[in-house]
Amino acid sequence: MLFRSLTFCLLHSASHGSALAAEGKPISGIQYPRVATVDTPRTLATIGGITIAGGFGSALAPDPNAPGYFYLLTDRGPNADSTDAEKKVFPVPGFAPRIGRFKLEGDRLRLVKVIELRTAKGRKLTGLPNPDNGNTGEIAVDLDGRPLGTDPDGIDSEGLVAMKDGSFWISDEYGPWLLHVDAAGRTIERVGPFSGRRSLPHVLALRRPNRGMESLTLTPDGNHLVEMMQSPLDNPDVGVRKTSRSHRIVVYDHRKGTSRQFTYLMESPTAVVSEIAAISATSFIVSERDQLFPGDPKAPAKLKRIYRIDIANATDVSDPENSRHGKLFGGKTLEQLSDEEIQGAGIAPANKELVVDLLALPGGYPHDKSEGLAIINDSLIAVSNDDDFGIIPDGKGGIAAKQLPGEGGRIDVNRIYFIPLDKPLR
């Protein structure tokens, strides 16, 4: 385990190593607390006495042009499970997914700017499902069960890269899509696993509903976007969900529109990958977790870890034919292969080494979701939680307050955890 033990609220300054911005430029003079909390989350609505607020934390990106500032991303918006498995309840249907720019002030994060995502013509995007390409089978309804329809530009935003030119790349769970937007949030380009001048590998269209492209990073040279799904693909069908540990790492050259694929093995088929951050062109840190709360006495969390991985010696499993199910190995898809069959096929997965066990952090990690991940410098990383807008499903098609188990009824809010490492990443 490579994180440095904390027995007090550590302040980490530039003397501990040259801090790095999103594209590898040095920064200095910033002090980082152990935990920084969003100051006064914005309220979106109050329904039945339940406050819907916050929502940032699905992704985290340091501002490459301004030390001490961070971008945090929302997902598609407040939502909850319906009593009908095919339906998803949107209590604030008009919500536009957005990027928040936050300034670190001591142990607080102050929201200084909101960038709502828009089409190229300026219409606000929604978090509603796509009607055709990218459709997940979900039916969006309001709290009264009335259908909300679809949005061809709808996005379930999950991963974020802040470019030095002020633009952003965002990964989406619906398509999955890679969305490039300008500094004002207007769409520049949308790339998916469908036919077009530029596209992602077609096999990615077999993403599991609500488990699409969760993770996104940029290599230090700025040339390649690297993305991962939240769960293994439903490839060839949903039958692989109980057994597959095989994730695809996709390295996408956003200049040329070409890609390569590599394999990452999860700890178990029930785990999910939340985020990835680039150390170099071939090495990364990855957040892998279960979906449980550490403080839940009935089902406590067991897996919330950050791993260092390397694909320098991993096998490229791309399909030259770009077929629907990807490259086959002995007639099987990558997701169907057992560990023994992966080895027998000569497939070398990414090397994997534990960096941080979040459940062992001094002071604890009380959240169910560790979703944002960033490298501050060689010896300091940052993790943000997704607070789900402070709500959870109430089991009846409505919403309830998202209280942290064992925290005296405290409602979940967005935080960034700054974690120093004993062993430098480079």
CORDAQUI-V999979 format. One record per run of one state. SS is the DSSP state (h for helix, s for strand, l for the rest). FROM is the first residue (numbers start at 1). LEN is the number of residues. If there is no record, write none. Layout:
ss:SS from:FROM len:LEN
ss:SS from:FROM len:LEN
//
This chain:
ss:l from:1 len:2
ss:s from:3 len:1
ss:l from:4 len:8
ss:s from:12 len:1
ss:l from:13 len:1
ss:h from:14 len:3
ss:l from:17 len:2
ss:s from:19 len:2
ss:l from:21 len:5
ss:s from:26 len:2
ss:l from:28 len:4
ss:s from:32 len:1
ss:l from:33 len:2
ss:s from:35 len:4
ss:l from:39 len:4
ss:s from:43 len:5
ss:l from:48 len:2
ss:s from:50 len:4
ss:l from:54 len:5
ss:s from:59 len:4
ss:l from:63 len:6
ss:s from:69 len:5
ss:l from:74 len:6
ss:s from:80 len:2
ss:l from:82 len:5
ss:s from:87 len:3
ss:l from:90 len:8
ss:s from:98 len:8
ss:l from:106 len:2
ss:s from:108 len:9
ss:l from:117 len:1
ss:s from:118 len:1
ss:l from:119 len:5
ss:s from:124 len:1
ss:l from:125 len:14
ss:s from:139 len:3
ss:l from:142 len:5
ss:s from:147 len:1
ss:l from:148 len:9
ss:s from:157 len:6
ss:l from:163 len:5
ss:s from:168 len:5
ss:l from:173 len:4
ss:s from:177 len:5
ss:l from:182 len:4
ss:s from:186 len:7
ss:l from:193 len:9
ss:h from:202 len:5
ss:l from:207 len:6
ss:s from:213 len:6
ss:l from:219 len:5
ss:s from:224 len:6
ss:l from:230 len:8
ss:h from:238 len:3
ss:l from:241 len:5
ss:s from:246 len:8
ss:l from:254 len:4
ss:s from:258 len:8
ss:l from:266 len:6
ss:s from:272 len:7
ss:l from:279 len:4
ss:s from:283 len:7
ss:l from:290 len:14
ss:s from:304 len:7
ss:l from:311 len:18
ss:s from:329 len:1
ss:l from:330 len:2
ss:s from:332 len:1
ss:l from:333 len:1
ss:h from:334 len:3
ss:l from:337 len:2
ss:h from:339 len:6
ss:l from:345 len:6
ss:s from:351 len:7
ss:h from:358 len:3
ss:l from:361 len:9
ss:s from:370 len:8
ss:l from:378 len:2
ss:s from:380 len:6
ss:l from:386 len:2
ss:h from:388 len:3
ss:s from:391 len:3
ss:l from:394 len:5
ss:s from:399 len:3
ss:l from:402 len:1
ss:s from:403 len:1
ss:l from:404 len:7
ss:s from:411 len:1
ss:l from:412 len:3
ss:s from:415 len:7
ss:l from:422 len:5
//
